[in-house]
Amino acid sequence: MSWFVYIIEGSDTNLYTGITTDVKRRWHEHLNLKAGAKYFRGRKPKVLVFVEACENRSEASKREAYIKKLPRVEKLRLIQAQTSIPEL
């Protein structure tokens, strides 16, 4: 099973980072306030801006933690360096 780290830009322009095995499903869960992250209660997910595949959950969790610690400018560089993201 593949794991993915993803970044969503919220309606407030903040960047939310998470992990999942199904990016499309998780995106739709975030759009639905009850199934999505509490982070999106009071703001809405605007666009999926980054997706990166990982070998397993452990690697995805480590990568997520690393990305979350980055300053915004570094996250934006990471996003810009990505060549493409899957269409939902």
N, CA, C and O atoms as a CHARMM CRD file, in Angstrom:
* protein
*
  352
    1    1 MET  N      0.84900  -1.17300   0.00000 PROA 1      0.00000
    2    1 MET  CA     0.00000   0.00000   0.00000 PROA 1      0.00000
    3    1 MET  C      0.89700   1.24000   0.00000 PROA 1      0.00000
    4    1 MET  O      1.83600   1.34200   0.79000 PROA 1      0.00000
    5    2 SER  N      0.59500   2.16800  -0.88900 PROA 2      0.00000
    6    2 SER  CA     1.35100   3.41600  -0.95700 PROA 2      0.00000
    7    2 SER  C      0.77100   4.45000  -0.00700 PROA 2      0.00000
    8    2 SER  O     -0.43900   4.51100   0.21000 PROA 2      0.00000
    9    3 TRP  N      1.64000   5.24600   0.54400 PROA 3      0.00000
   10    3 TRP  CA     1.25100   6.36800   1.39400 PROA 3      0.00000
   11    3 TRP  C      1.68600   7.65400   0.71200 PROA 3      0.00000
   12    3 TRP  O      2.67100   7.67200  -0.02700 PROA 3      0.00000
   13    4 PHE  N      0.95300   8.72600   0.96100 PROA 4      0.00000
   14    4 PHE  CA     1.24400  10.00700   0.34800 PROA 4      0.00000
   15    4 PHE  C      1.25900  11.10800   1.39500 PROA 4      0.00000
   16    4 PHE  O      0.47800  11.08900   2.34700 PROA 4      0.00000
   17    5 VAL  N      2.15000  12.06000   1.21000 PROA 5      0.00000
   18    5 VAL  CA     2.15000  13.30000   1.97200 PROA 5      0.00000
   19    5 VAL  C      1.54100  14.33700   1.04400 PROA 5      0.00000
   20    5 VAL  O      1.88300  14.38600  -0.13800 PROA 5      0.00000
   21    6 TYR  N      0.65300  15.15600   1.55800 PROA 6      0.00000
   22    6 TYR  CA     0.01800  16.16200   0.71500 PROA 6      0.00000
   23    6 TYR  C     -0.03800  17.50100   1.43000 PROA 6      0.00000
   24    6 TYR  O      0.00200  17.57200   2.65900 PROA 6      0.00000
   25    7 ILE  N     -0.13200  18.56100   0.63600 PROA 7      0.00000
   26    7 ILE  CA    -0.30300  19.90600   1.17600 PROA 7      0.00000
   27    7 ILE  C     -1.50200  20.53100   0.47500 PROA 7      0.00000
   28    7 ILE  O     -1.62000  20.49200  -0.74900 PROA 7      0.00000
   29    8 ILE  N     -2.38200  21.10400   1.27800 PROA 8      0.00000
   30    8 ILE  CA    -3.55900  21.80500   0.76700 PROA 8      0.00000
   31    8 ILE  C     -3.45300  23.26700   1.17100 PROA 8      0.00000
   32    8 ILE  O     -3.14700  23.58300   2.32000 PROA 8      0.00000
   33    9 GLU  N     -3.70800  24.15000   0.22100 PROA 9      0.00000
   34    9 GLU  CA    -3.80100  25.56800   0.54700 PROA 9      0.00000
   35    9 GLU  C     -5.23300  25.84700   0.96800 PROA 9      0.00000
   36    9 GLU  O     -6.17900  25.51900   0.25200 PROA 9      0.00000
   37   10 GLY  N     -5.38100  26.45100   2.12800 PROA 10     0.00000
   38   10 GLY  CA    -6.70200  26.77700   2.65100 PROA 10     0.00000
   39   10 GLY  C     -7.19900  28.11500   2.13900 PROA 10     0.00000
   40   10 GLY  O     -6.44900  28.87200   1.52300 PROA 10     0.00000
   41   11 SER  N     -8.46300  28.40200   2.39600 PROA 11     0.00000
   42   11 SER  CA    -9.07600  29.65700   1.96400 PROA 11     0.00000
   43   11 SER  C     -8.39700  30.86900   2.59700 PROA 11     0.00000
   44   11 SER  O     -8.52100  31.98400   2.09200 PROA 11     0.00000
   45   12 ASP  N     -7.68000  30.65400   3.69800 PROA 12     0.00000
   46   12 ASP  CA    -6.94500  31.73800   4.36100 PROA 12     0.00000
   47   12 ASP  C     -5.48500  31.80400   3.89300 PROA 12     0.00000
   48   12 ASP  O     -4.68300  32.53200   4.47800 PROA 12     0.00000
   49   13 THR  N     -5.13900  31.05900   2.85600 PROA 13     0.00000
   50   13 THR  CA    -3.80700  30.92800   2.23800 PROA 13     0.00000
   51   13 THR  C     -2.79800  30.16600   3.09100 PROA 13     0.00000
   52   13 THR  O     -1.65100  30.00900   2.67300 PROA 13     0.00000
   53   14 ASN  N     -3.18700  29.68700   4.27100 PROA 14     0.00000
   54   14 ASN  CA    -2.29500  28.83800   5.05300 PROA 14     0.00000
   55   14 ASN  C     -2.15500  27.48300   4.38300 PROA 14     0.00000
   56   14 ASN  O     -3.00700  27.08500   3.59000 PROA 14     0.00000
   57   15 LEU  N     -1.07300  26.77000   4.70400 PROA 15     0.00000
   58   15 LEU  CA    -0.79000  25.47500   4.09800 PROA 15     0.00000
   59   15 LEU  C     -0.98800  24.37300   5.12700 PROA 15     0.00000
   60   15 LEU  O     -0.37300  24.39200   6.19300 PROA 15     0.00000
   61   16 TYR  N     -1.84700  23.41300   4.80500 PROA 16     0.00000
   62   16 TYR  CA    -2.13500  22.27300   5.68000 PROA 16     0.00000
   63   16 TYR  C     -1.41800  21.05300   5.11600 PROA 16     0.00000
   64   16 TYR  O     -1.51800  20.77700   3.92000 PROA 16     0.00000
   65   17 THR  N     -0.70100  20.32200   5.95400 PROA 17     0.00000
   66   17 THR  CA     0.03000  19.12600   5.53200 PROA 17     0.00000
   67   17 THR  C     -0.55900  17.90200   6.21900 PROA 17     0.00000
   68   17 THR  O     -0.85000  17.93200   7.41500 PROA 17     0.00000
   69   18 GLY  N     -0.73300  16.82800   5.45800 PROA 18     0.00000
   70   18 GLY  CA    -1.26300  15.58800   6.00900 PROA 18     0.00000
   71   18 GLY  C     -0.74600  14.37800   5.25400 PROA 18     0.00000
   72   18 GLY  O     -0.00100  14.51300   4.28300 PROA 18     0.00000
   73   19 ILE  N     -1.14700  13.18400   5.70500 PROA 19     0.00000
   74   19 ILE  CA    -0.79000  11.93800   5.02800 PROA 19     0.00000
   75   19 ILE  C     -2.05500  11.11900   4.78200 PROA 19     0.00000
   76   19 ILE  O     -3.05400  11.26800   5.48500 PROA 19     0.00000
   77   20 THR  N     -1.99200  10.25600   3.77900 PROA 20     0.00000
   78   20 THR  CA    -3.12700   9.40200   3.44700 PROA 20     0.00000
   79   20 THR  C     -2.68400   8.27900   2.51200 PROA 20     0.00000
   80   20 THR  O     -1.58800   8.31800   1.95200 PROA 20     0.00000
   81   21 THR  N     -3.54400   7.28600   2.35300 PROA 21     0.00000
   82   21 THR  CA    -3.30700   6.24600   1.34900 PROA 21     0.00000
   83   21 THR  C     -4.10000   6.54400   0.07900 PROA 21     0.00000
   84   21 THR  O     -3.86400   5.92900  -0.96000 PROA 21     0.00000
   85   22 ASP  N     -5.03500   7.48500   0.16100 PROA 22     0.00000
   86   22 ASP  CA    -5.89100   7.82600  -0.97900 PROA 22     0.00000
   87   22 ASP  C     -6.11600   9.33700  -1.00400 PROA 22     0.00000
   88   22 ASP  O     -6.96200   9.86100  -0.27800 PROA 22     0.00000
   89   23 VAL  N     -5.36100  10.01900  -1.83600 PROA 23     0.00000
   90   23 VAL  CA    -5.40100  11.48600  -1.87100 PROA 23     0.00000
   91   23 VAL  C     -6.78000  11.99300  -2.29600 PROA 23     0.00000
   92   23 VAL  O     -7.29800  12.94600  -1.71400 PROA 23     0.00000
   93   24 LYS  N     -7.36700  11.36600  -3.29900 PROA 24     0.00000
   94   24 LYS  CA    -8.68000  11.80400  -3.78100 PROA 24     0.00000
   95   24 LYS  C     -9.73900  11.68200  -2.68800 PROA 24     0.00000
   96   24 LYS  O    -10.52000  12.60800  -2.47200 PROA 24     0.00000
   97   25 ARG  N     -9.76400  10.54700  -2.00200 PROA 25     0.00000
   98   25 ARG  CA   -10.72800  10.33900  -0.91400 PROA 25     0.00000
   99   25 ARG  C    -10.52300  11.36500   0.19500 PROA 25     0.00000
  100   25 ARG  O    -11.48200  11.94500   0.70500 PROA 25     0.00000
  101   26 ARG  N     -9.25800  11.58400   0.56400 PROA 26     0.00000
  102   26 ARG  CA    -8.96400  12.50800   1.66400 PROA 26     0.00000
  103   26 ARG  C     -9.34600  13.93600   1.30000 PROA 26     0.00000
  104   26 ARG  O     -9.84500  14.68100   2.14300 PROA 26     0.00000
  105   27 TRP  N     -9.11500  14.31600   0.05400 PROA 27     0.00000
  106   27 TRP  CA    -9.51600  15.65700  -0.41000 PROA 27     0.00000
  107   27 TRP  C    -11.02600  15.82900  -0.21900 PROA 27     0.00000
  108   27 TRP  O    -11.47500  16.85000   0.30200 PROA 27     0.00000
  109   28 HSD  N    -11.79400  14.84500  -0.63600 PROA 28     0.00000
  110   28 HSD  CA   -13.24900  14.92900  -0.50000 PROA 28     0.00000
  111   28 HSD  C    -13.67100  14.92700   0.97200 PROA 28     0.00000
  112   28 HSD  O    -14.66000  15.56500   1.33300 PROA 28     0.00000
  113   29 GLU  N    -12.93100  14.21600   1.81800 PROA 29     0.00000
  114   29 GLU  CA   -13.22300  14.25300   3.24800 PROA 29     0.00000
  115   29 GLU  C    -12.97700  15.64700   3.82700 PROA 29     0.00000
  116   29 GLU  O    -13.73900  16.11700   4.67200 PROA 29     0.00000
  117   30 HSD  N    -11.92100  16.29600   3.37400 PROA 30     0.00000
  118   30 HSD  CA   -11.64600  17.65700   3.85400 PROA 30     0.00000
  119   30 HSD  C    -12.73700  18.62700   3.39500 PROA 30     0.00000
  120   30 HSD  O    -13.06300  19.57400   4.11100 PROA 30     0.00000
  121   31 LEU  N    -13.29200  18.40300   2.22800 PROA 31     0.00000
  122   31 LEU  CA   -14.37900  19.25200   1.73900 PROA 31     0.00000
  123   31 LEU  C    -15.63700  19.07500   2.58600 PROA 31     0.00000
  124   31 LEU  O    -16.42100  20.01100   2.74600 PROA 31     0.00000
  125   32 ASN  N    -15.82700  17.86600   3.12900 PROA 32     0.00000
  126   32 ASN  CA   -16.94000  17.56200   4.02100 PROA 32     0.00000
  127   32 ASN  C    -16.46600  17.80700   5.45000 PROA 32     0.00000
  128   32 ASN  O    -15.64400  17.04400   5.95600 PROA 32     0.00000
  129   33 LEU  N    -16.94900  18.82000   6.09400 PROA 33     0.00000
  130   33 LEU  CA   -16.43900  19.23300   7.40400 PROA 33     0.00000
  131   33 LEU  C    -16.41500  18.13000   8.45400 PROA 33     0.00000
  132   33 LEU  O    -15.50700  18.10900   9.28600 PROA 33     0.00000
  133   34 LYS  N    -17.37400  17.22000   8.44500 PROA 34     0.00000
  134   34 LYS  CA   -17.43000  16.19900   9.48900 PROA 34     0.00000
  135   34 LYS  C    -16.33800  15.14600   9.34100 PROA 34     0.00000
  136   34 LYS  O    -15.80400  14.66800  10.34200 PROA 34     0.00000
  137   35 ALA  N    -16.00100  14.78200   8.12000 PROA 35     0.00000
  138   35 ALA  CA   -15.00800  13.72700   7.90700 PROA 35     0.00000
  139   35 ALA  C    -13.59200  14.27000   7.77200 PROA 35     0.00000
  140   35 ALA  O    -12.62800  13.51800   7.91700 PROA 35     0.00000
  141   36 GLY  N    -13.45200  15.55700   7.49900 PROA 36     0.00000
  142   36 GLY  CA   -12.13500  16.14300   7.29400 PROA 36     0.00000
  143   36 GLY  C    -11.46900  16.57400   8.58700 PROA 36     0.00000
  144   36 GLY  O    -11.99200  16.36600   9.68200 PROA 36     0.00000
  145   37 ALA  N    -10.31300  17.17400   8.43100 PROA 37     0.00000
  146   37 ALA  CA    -9.54000  17.63700   9.59100 PROA 37     0.00000
  147   37 ALA  C    -10.23100  18.80400  10.28400 PROA 37     0.00000
  148   37 ALA  O    -10.88300  19.62600   9.64100 PROA 37     0.00000
  149   38 LYS  N    -10.08000  18.86300  11.58700 PROA 38     0.00000
  150   38 LYS  CA   -10.63900  19.98400  12.35700 PROA 38     0.00000
  151   38 LYS  C    -10.08300  21.31600  11.85500 PROA 38     0.00000
  152   38 LYS  O    -10.73400  22.35400  11.97700 PROA 38     0.00000
  153   39 TYR  N     -8.87600  21.27700  11.29100 PROA 39     0.00000
  154   39 TYR  CA    -8.24100  22.48300  10.75900 PROA 39     0.00000
  155   39 TYR  C     -9.16600  23.21100   9.77900 PROA 39     0.00000
  156   39 TYR  O     -9.15700  24.43900   9.70800 PROA 39     0.00000
  157   40 PHE  N     -9.95300  22.45900   9.03400 PROA 40     0.00000
  158   40 PHE  CA   -10.81200  23.05900   8.01200 PROA 40     0.00000
  159   40 PHE  C    -12.20000  23.43900   8.52800 PROA 40     0.00000
  160   40 PHE  O    -13.10000  23.71100   7.73300 PROA 40     0.00000
  161   41 ARG  N    -12.37700  23.46000   9.81900 PROA 41     0.00000
  162   41 ARG  CA   -13.60800  24.00800  10.39200 PROA 41     0.00000
  163   41 ARG  C    -13.35300  25.48200  10.63700 PROA 41     0.00000
  164   41 ARG  O    -12.59300  25.82800  11.54200 PROA 41     0.00000
  165   42 GLY  N    -13.95200  26.33600   9.87600 PROA 42     0.00000
  166   42 GLY  CA   -13.68900  27.76300   9.99100 PROA 42     0.00000
  167   42 GLY  C    -12.89600  28.28500   8.81000 PROA 42     0.00000
  168   42 GLY  O    -12.76000  29.49600   8.63500 PROA 42     0.00000
  169   43 ARG  N    -12.38300  27.39500   8.01600 PROA 43     0.00000
  170   43 ARG  CA   -11.73100  27.73900   6.75000 PROA 43     0.00000
  171   43 ARG  C    -12.00400  26.58100   5.80400 PROA 43     0.00000
  172   43 ARG  O    -12.36100  25.49100   6.25100 PROA 43     0.00000
  173   44 LYS  N    -11.84500  26.79600   4.53600 PROA 44     0.00000
  174   44 LYS  CA   -12.11700  25.73100   3.57200 PROA 44     0.00000
  175   44 LYS  C    -10.85200  25.37500   2.80000 PROA 44     0.00000
  176   44 LYS  O     -9.99200  26.22600   2.57700 PROA 44     0.00000
  177   45 PRO  N    -10.74500  24.10100   2.39200 PROA 45     0.00000
  178   45 PRO  CA    -9.62900  23.74200   1.52600 PROA 45     0.00000
  179   45 PRO  C     -9.85300  24.37900   0.15500 PROA 45     0.00000
  180   45 PRO  O    -10.93500  24.26600  -0.42000 PROA 45     0.00000
  181   46 LYS  N     -8.83800  25.03800  -0.35600 PROA 46     0.00000
  182   46 LYS  CA    -8.97700  25.72500  -1.63400 PROA 46     0.00000
  183   46 LYS  C     -8.40600  24.89300  -2.77900 PROA 46     0.00000
  184   46 LYS  O     -9.07700  24.67000  -3.78700 PROA 46     0.00000
  185   47 VAL  N     -7.16800  24.43800  -2.62000 PROA 47     0.00000
  186   47 VAL  CA    -6.53100  23.69000  -3.70900 PROA 47     0.00000
  187   47 VAL  C     -5.44800  22.76200  -3.15100 PROA 47     0.00000
  188   47 VAL  O     -4.72500  23.10700  -2.21600 PROA 47     0.00000
  189   48 LEU  N     -5.36300  21.58900  -3.74900 PROA 48     0.00000
  190   48 LEU  CA    -4.29900  20.64200  -3.43500 PROA 48     0.00000
  191   48 LEU  C     -3.05400  21.12000  -4.18600 PROA 48     0.00000
  192   48 LEU  O     -3.07000  21.20900  -5.41400 PROA 48     0.00000
  193   49 VAL  N     -1.98000  21.42700  -3.46100 PROA 49     0.00000
  194   49 VAL  CA    -0.81200  22.02500  -4.09900 PROA 49     0.00000
  195   49 VAL  C      0.41500  21.12400  -4.12000 PROA 49     0.00000
  196   49 VAL  O      1.39900  21.43500  -4.79000 PROA 49     0.00000
  197   50 PHE  N      0.36700  20.00400  -3.39000 PROA 50     0.00000
  198   50 PHE  CA     1.55200  19.15000  -3.31400 PROA 50     0.00000
  199   50 PHE  C      1.14700  17.73300  -2.95300 PROA 50     0.00000
  200   50 PHE  O      0.31400  17.51900  -2.07200 PROA 50     0.00000
  201   51 VAL  N      1.74600  16.75800  -3.64500 PROA 51     0.00000
  202   51 VAL  CA     1.56600  15.34100  -3.30400 PROA 51     0.00000
  203   51 VAL  C      2.90500  14.64500  -3.52400 PROA 51     0.00000
  204   51 VAL  O      3.55700  14.82900  -4.55200 PROA 51     0.00000
  205   52 GLU  N      3.29700  13.84500  -2.54000 PROA 52     0.00000
  206   52 GLU  CA     4.54600  13.09500  -2.64300 PROA 52     0.00000
  207   52 GLU  C      4.30500  11.67600  -2.15600 PROA 52     0.00000
  208   52 GLU  O      3.76500  11.47800  -1.06700 PROA 52     0.00000
  209   53 ALA  N      4.69500  10.69000  -2.94600 PROA 53     0.00000
  210   53 ALA  CA     4.53600   9.28500  -2.56800 PROA 53     0.00000
  211   53 ALA  C      5.63600   8.86200  -1.61000 PROA 53     0.00000
  212   53 ALA  O      6.77900   9.30400  -1.72300 PROA 53     0.00000
  213   54 CYS  N      5.27800   8.00000  -0.66500 PROA 54     0.00000
  214   54 CYS  CA     6.23200   7.43600   0.29700 PROA 54     0.00000
  215   54 CYS  C      6.07600   5.92400   0.29300 PROA 54     0.00000
  216   54 CYS  O      5.04300   5.40000  -0.12500 PROA 54     0.00000
  217   55 GLU  N      7.10200   5.22700   0.76000 PROA 55     0.00000
  218   55 GLU  CA     7.07900   3.76600   0.73700 PROA 55     0.00000
  219   55 GLU  C      6.11900   3.15100   1.74000 PROA 55     0.00000
  220   55 GLU  O      5.51600   2.11200   1.46900 PROA 55     0.00000
  221   56 ASN  N      5.97200   3.79300   2.90900 PROA 56     0.00000
  222   56 ASN  CA     5.11800   3.22500   3.94800 PROA 56     0.00000
  223   56 ASN  C      4.64200   4.33900   4.87600 PROA 56     0.00000
  224   56 ASN  O      5.01300   5.50200   4.71600 PROA 56     0.00000
  225   57 ARG  N      3.81800   3.96300   5.84300 PROA 57     0.00000
  226   57 ARG  CA     3.25200   4.96000   6.75200 PROA 57     0.00000
  227   57 ARG  C      4.32800   5.65000   7.58100 PROA 57     0.00000
  228   57 ARG  O      4.26200   6.85700   7.81200 PROA 57     0.00000
  229   58 SER  N      5.30200   4.89400   8.02100 PROA 58     0.00000
  230   58 SER  CA     6.37000   5.46100   8.82900 PROA 58     0.00000
  231   58 SER  C      7.10700   6.56300   8.06700 PROA 58     0.00000
  232   58 SER  O      7.33700   7.64800   8.60200 PROA 58     0.00000
  233   59 GLU  N      7.47300   6.28200   6.82900 PROA 59     0.00000
  234   59 GLU  CA     8.17800   7.27900   6.02000 PROA 59     0.00000
  235   59 GLU  C      7.28800   8.49500   5.74700 PROA 59     0.00000
  236   59 GLU  O      7.76100   9.63200   5.76400 PROA 59     0.00000
  237   60 ALA  N      6.01200   8.25500   5.49700 PROA 60     0.00000
  238   60 ALA  CA     5.08200   9.36000   5.26100 PROA 60     0.00000
  239   60 ALA  C      4.95400  10.23200   6.51100 PROA 60     0.00000
  240   60 ALA  O      4.92800  11.45900   6.41100 PROA 60     0.00000
  241   61 SER  N      4.87600   9.61400   7.66500 PROA 61     0.00000
  242   61 SER  CA     4.76100  10.36800   8.91700 PROA 61     0.00000
  243   61 SER  C      6.01300  11.19500   9.19200 PROA 61     0.00000
  244   61 SER  O      5.92200  12.34000   9.63600 PROA 61     0.00000
  245   62 LYS  N      7.16900  10.61800   8.92800 PROA 62     0.00000
  246   62 LYS  CA     8.42100  11.35000   9.11200 PROA 62     0.00000
  247   62 LYS  C      8.50200  12.53500   8.16100 PROA 62     0.00000
  248   62 LYS  O      8.90000  13.63200   8.55200 PROA 62     0.00000
  249   63 ARG  N      8.12000  12.30400   6.90500 PROA 63     0.00000
  250   63 ARG  CA     8.15900  13.37600   5.91000 PROA 63     0.00000
  251   63 ARG  C      7.16000  14.47600   6.25900 PROA 63     0.00000
  252   63 ARG  O      7.45900  15.66200   6.11700 PROA 63     0.00000
  253   64 GLU  N      5.97600  14.07800   6.71300 PROA 64     0.00000
  254   64 GLU  CA     4.96500  15.04600   7.13400 PROA 64     0.00000
  255   64 GLU  C      5.50400  15.91900   8.27100 PROA 64     0.00000
  256   64 GLU  O      5.36600  17.14100   8.23300 PROA 64     0.00000
  257   65 ALA  N      6.10900  15.30400   9.26600 PROA 65     0.00000
  258   65 ALA  CA     6.65600  16.04700  10.40000 PROA 65     0.00000
  259   65 ALA  C      7.74400  17.01100   9.94100 PROA 65     0.00000
  260   65 ALA  O      7.81200  18.14600  10.41300 PROA 65     0.00000
  261   66 TYR  N      8.59100  16.55900   9.02300 PROA 66     0.00000
  262   66 TYR  CA     9.65300  17.41100   8.49300 PROA 66     0.00000
  263   66 TYR  C      9.06500  18.62700   7.77400 PROA 66     0.00000
  264   66 TYR  O      9.49500  19.75800   7.99900 PROA 66     0.00000
  265   67 ILE  N      8.07400  18.38200   6.90600 PROA 67     0.00000
  266   67 ILE  CA     7.45900  19.47200   6.13900 PROA 67     0.00000
  267   67 ILE  C      6.75000  20.44700   7.06400 PROA 67     0.00000
  268   67 ILE  O      6.83300  21.65900   6.86400 PROA 67     0.00000
  269   68 LYS  N      6.05900  19.94100   8.06800 PROA 68     0.00000
  270   68 LYS  CA     5.33800  20.81700   8.99400 PROA 68     0.00000
  271   68 LYS  C      6.27300  21.77300   9.73000 PROA 68     0.00000
  272   68 LYS  O      5.86700  22.87600  10.09700 PROA 68     0.00000
  273   69 LYS  N      7.51100  21.36100   9.94500 PROA 69     0.00000
  274   69 LYS  CA     8.48100  22.20800  10.64800 PROA 69     0.00000
  275   69 LYS  C      9.11600  23.26200   9.74300 PROA 69     0.00000
  276   69 LYS  O      9.74000  24.20300  10.23200 PROA 69     0.00000
  277   70 LEU  N      8.96100  23.11000   8.43000 PROA 70     0.00000
  278   70 LEU  CA     9.57400  24.06400   7.50900 PROA 70     0.00000
  279   70 LEU  C      8.89900  25.42700   7.60000 PROA 70     0.00000
  280   70 LEU  O      7.69300  25.50900   7.83500 PROA 70     0.00000
  281   71 PRO  N      9.67100  26.49800   7.41500 PROA 71     0.00000
  282   71 PRO  CA     9.03600  27.81600   7.30400 PROA 71     0.00000
  283   71 PRO  C      8.21700  27.88000   6.01000 PROA 71     0.00000
  284   71 PRO  O      8.47700  27.13200   5.06700 PROA 71     0.00000
  285   72 ARG  N      7.25200  28.75600   5.97400 PROA 72     0.00000
  286   72 ARG  CA     6.36400  28.87100   4.81100 PROA 72     0.00000
  287   72 ARG  C      7.13100  29.01300   3.50400 PROA 72     0.00000
  288   72 ARG  O      6.78000  28.38200   2.50700 PROA 72     0.00000
  289   73 VAL  N      8.16200  29.82900   3.50100 PROA 73     0.00000
  290   73 VAL  CA     8.91500  30.05700   2.26700 PROA 73     0.00000
  291   73 VAL  C      9.53400  28.75400   1.75000 PROA 73     0.00000
  292   73 VAL  O      9.60100  28.53900   0.54000 PROA 73     0.00000
  293   74 GLU  N      9.98200  27.89600   2.65100 PROA 74     0.00000
  294   74 GLU  CA    10.54100  26.60400   2.25000 PROA 74     0.00000
  295   74 GLU  C      9.44800  25.66500   1.72800 PROA 74     0.00000
  296   74 GLU  O      9.67700  24.91000   0.78300 PROA 74     0.00000
  297   75 LYS  N      8.27900  25.71300   2.33500 PROA 75     0.00000
  298   75 LYS  CA     7.15500  24.91000   1.83500 PROA 75     0.00000
  299   75 LYS  C      6.78400  25.35200   0.42200 PROA 75     0.00000
  300   75 LYS  O      6.50500  24.51700  -0.43900 PROA 75     0.00000
  301   76 LEU  N      6.77900  26.64800   0.18700 PROA 76     0.00000
  302   76 LEU  CA     6.45500  27.16700  -1.14600 PROA 76     0.00000
  303   76 LEU  C      7.49700  26.73500  -2.17200 PROA 76     0.00000
  304   76 LEU  O      7.15300  26.43800  -3.31600 PROA 76     0.00000
  305   77 ARG  N      8.76700  26.69900  -1.77300 PROA 77     0.00000
  306   77 ARG  CA     9.81500  26.20200  -2.68400 PROA 77     0.00000
  307   77 ARG  C      9.59700  24.72400  -3.00300 PROA 77     0.00000
  308   77 ARG  O      9.76600  24.29800  -4.14600 PROA 77     0.00000
  309   78 LEU  N      9.22800  23.95800  -2.00200 PROA 78     0.00000
  310   78 LEU  CA     8.94800  22.53600  -2.18900 PROA 78     0.00000
  311   78 LEU  C      7.79500  22.35200  -3.17900 PROA 78     0.00000
  312   78 LEU  O      7.85500  21.50500  -4.06900 PROA 78     0.00000
  313   79 ILE  N      6.76100  23.14900  -3.01000 PROA 79     0.00000
  314   79 ILE  CA     5.59600  23.09200  -3.89900 PROA 79     0.00000
  315   79 ILE  C      5.98900  23.46200  -5.32700 PROA 79     0.00000
  316   79 ILE  O      5.59100  22.78500  -6.27500 PROA 79     0.00000
  317   80 GLN  N      6.76300  24.52700  -5.48500 PROA 80     0.00000
  318   80 GLN  CA     7.16400  24.98700  -6.81500 PROA 80     0.00000
  319   80 GLN  C      8.08600  23.99500  -7.51100 PROA 80     0.00000
  320   80 GLN  O      8.09000  23.91400  -8.73900 PROA 80     0.00000
  321   81 ALA  N      8.86300  23.24400  -6.74700 PROA 81     0.00000
  322   81 ALA  CA     9.80000  22.27900  -7.32100 PROA 81     0.00000
  323   81 ALA  C      9.09700  21.02900  -7.84600 PROA 81     0.00000
  324   81 ALA  O      9.66400  20.28700  -8.64900 PROA 81     0.00000
  325   82 GLN  N      7.87400  20.79700  -7.39700 PROA 82     0.00000
  326   82 GLN  CA     7.13300  19.61400  -7.83900 PROA 82     0.00000
  327   82 GLN  C      6.69300  19.79800  -9.28900 PROA 82     0.00000
  328   82 GLN  O      6.21900  20.87000  -9.66400 PROA 82     0.00000
  329   83 THR  N      6.84800  18.76600 -10.09400 PROA 83     0.00000
  330   83 THR  CA     6.53100  18.87600 -11.50700 PROA 83     0.00000
  331   83 THR  C      5.04300  18.72600 -11.80600 PROA 83     0.00000
  332   83 THR  O      4.52600  19.38000 -12.71100 PROA 83     0.00000
  333   84 SER  N      4.35300  17.87400 -11.05500 PROA 84     0.00000
  334   84 SER  CA     2.91200  17.71800 -11.27500 PROA 84     0.00000
  335   84 SER  C      2.27300  17.06400 -10.05300 PROA 84     0.00000
  336   84 SER  O      2.94400  16.42800  -9.24000 PROA 84     0.00000
  337   85 ILE  N      0.96400  17.24100  -9.94900 PROA 85     0.00000
  338   85 ILE  CA     0.19400  16.57700  -8.89100 PROA 85     0.00000
  339   85 ILE  C     -0.98000  15.86800  -9.54600 PROA 85     0.00000
  340   85 ILE  O     -1.42700  16.28300 -10.61600 PROA 85     0.00000
  341   86 PRO  N     -1.48500  14.81700  -8.93500 PROA 86     0.00000
  342   86 PRO  CA    -2.60600  14.08600  -9.54800 PROA 86     0.00000
  343   86 PRO  C     -3.87000  14.93800  -9.59600 PROA 86     0.00000
  344   86 PRO  O     -4.13400  15.73800  -8.69900 PROA 86     0.00000
  345   87 GLU  N     -4.63100  14.75200 -10.64600 PROA 87     0.00000
  346   87 GLU  CA    -5.92000  15.46100 -10.76200 PROA 87     0.00000
  347   87 GLU  C     -6.94700  14.75300  -9.92000 PROA 87     0.00000
  348   87 GLU  O     -6.99100  13.52400  -9.86200 PROA 87     0.00000
  349   88 LEU  N     -7.78800  15.55700  -9.25800 PROA 88     0.00000
  350   88 LEU  CA    -8.86400  14.98900  -8.45800 PROA 88     0.00000
  351   88 LEU  C    -10.13000  15.15200  -9.23600 PROA 88     0.00000
  352   88 LEU  O    -11.19600  14.74800  -8.77100 PROA 88     0.00000
